[in-house]
């Protein structure tokens, strides 16, 4: 971006000041003149908060883009280990902009940013006005559904001012509105690290934790700001309300802790000391992560494993242990959201459940894709990946991986049925019918549910293709197994009347 002249910079400042007024009372880090100029060029009017955005979960990157991001992430990790913090920040920012739903990318970016600015002092004043314009851009693009563009604009601000809590919260809101809840959590954690007593930060964090059913953490957020006069009464009401929810959660057995807490604490301290002495001790790290998950929070356990992953040079055992836990934690959040919806049905609870389910599906696709790359001969991972791709409405991608395991005799019937449904989804009806027939030939009475499903699919599709003989054969066979299966009786009656 072209630099401003001195008079142009002054004009930009006056225009920004007129729009923003007295702005905030914050004291963010200052930026150099080039950054002021860049931010001044982005000044816009105020827009609705990103939290108000409502839309679907962010579409995943294409396979080619995912490969590019993986290479970029590996390069960033290598540069971070070598101390090339500036380049690592740029590489990780590119990863986050390409896939904002990846919490691994977000955490790596924030870690690199913290190392880049470690020990540097804050300075104040003028730069915050220009950064406010950049934040306006983030909100405007998020409101327009331009999630990746909004995230990229926010990252540009953080590259030069990592303590800009307003920008961090805007990024968190943008990720949350797009269903990227894990990434939202990492940005909120960063905001809390920067401004642990800030009212807006703690309100955001409390709402996020409550949304996930983590009431104890939500209470802690309100307690941090309960002494602020402006929110004292609100904080007291929220603490009381959330405490009731927390108590109800415990009664239902969803927040159990070890009975002998006093006996566990010394063990926690011992493990922490051992790991501090040797951060690459995998056995100690895994044991400590188990204990933190029970005694503290999931976030602390996840951070410990991520730190261990870095300390061990991306050890595969640690990587897969972390992946397994992340999936388990995501499934737990879905379970909690399902229970919350059952107890108190509301549009907000329903939306949260859908977003968590879609976030879990994306995590599974990311993790299983990585494992297929690591173990190309392992048919189990190909099958799991194919099933998730099919669930994500990506039938063409699923077919490729299903066909890679179709010769596995243990799954031949099931895989043929799944492939048939994928082909039908992309309107390759003859190929679908061939695979349904293969499934029928491969399945037996021990797999009766799958057998019925294959017969039904084949019969319905054959009828749609005007192949009445094949349709009658498949549906009659199904009726002989289970006459009450779905609408098979009505379909047979219709076929009979058409042939009469």
Secondary structure, 3 states (H helix, E strand, C coil): CCCCCHHHHHHHHHHHHHHHCCCCCCCCCCCCHHHHHHHHCCCCCCCCCHHHCCCCCCCCCCHHHHHHHHHHHHHHHHHHHHCCHHHHHHHHHHHHHHCCCCHHHHHHHHHHHHHHCCCCCCCCCHHHHHHHHHHHHHHHHHHCCCHHHHHHHHHHHHHHCCCCHHHHHHHHHHHHHCCCHHHHHHHHHHHHHHCCCCHHHHHHHHHHHHHCCCHHHHHHHHHHCCCCHHHHHHHHHHHHHHHHHHHHHHHCCCCCCCCCHHHHHHHHHHHHHHHHHCCCCHHHHHHHHHHHHHHCCHHHHHHHHHHHHHHCCCCHHHHHHHHHHHHHHHHHHHHHHHHHHHHCCCHHHHHHHHHHHHHHHHHHHHHHHHHHHHCCCCHHHHHHHHHHHHHCCCHHHHHHHHHCCCCCCCCHHHHHHHHHHHHHHCCCHHHHHHHHHHHHHHCCHHHHHHHHHHHHHHHHHHHHCCCHHHHHHHHHHHHHHCCCCCCHHHHHHHHHHHHC
